[in-house]
């Protein structure tokens, strides 16, 4: 059941990122207190700042606090 839950959570994350014109670069790394999800932005369509402005909507879609999401740029 845990694998099914992780798959469902990954699906929600992919859906939320898709609305922000971003996609997962690889499978998210799930730890007990955090999830690390490398993402790729659609070139010329969105910036990390734009993604940061979408944190509230992404948090709402994922059912978590906006303070739980951190956007870290990887140049």
N, C-alpha and C positions, 0 to 999 in steps of 0.2 A: 504493500500500500504506500510505503514511503516513496518508492520510485514513481508511482502514479502521481503522487502529490507534487514531486519535484518536476515532472513533465508538465503538469497543469500549470504550475507556477512559472515555468520557463515559457509556456505558451502565452500567459498573461503578459510577461515581460516583453516578449517579441511583439505582441499586439500593441502594447503601449509605446514601444520604441518605433514601431512602424508608423504610428500616427505622428510621430515627431520626425519622420523621414530619416530614421537611423535603423541600423540592423546589427544583430549580434555577429561578432567576428568568430566566436567559438562558443562552446558550451559554457554556461555560467558555472563558476566554482562556488559550491554551496558549503558554508561552514555553519556551526551552531548559531552564531550571532551576526553573520553577515553573508552577503552574496556579492561576488565580484563578477561583473559582466562586461567583458570587452566589447565595445561597439564601434561601428563605422558610420560616419555621417555621409549623407548624400552630397557629393561634391557640388559646390555652388548653390545649394538649396538651403543649407542650414549650417550654423556655426555652433560651437560649444556654448556660447552665450545664449543663443536661441534655445538650445536644449535646456540650459539652466532656467530659462524663463518658463519652461513647461513642467518644472518639477511638481508643482501643485496638482496639475492634471494627471501626471504619471502616478503620483502617490495615491490619488483618489481612485484611479483605475486598478491599482495594485492592492488597495485597502490598507495602506500603511501611512505613517506620518510623513509629511514633506521633509521633516528634519532627518529622516532615515535615508534620504537619497543624497549622494554626493557625486558631482560630475567632476572627473579628473581628466584634464586634457593630456593627450599623449602625442606630442608633435611628431 
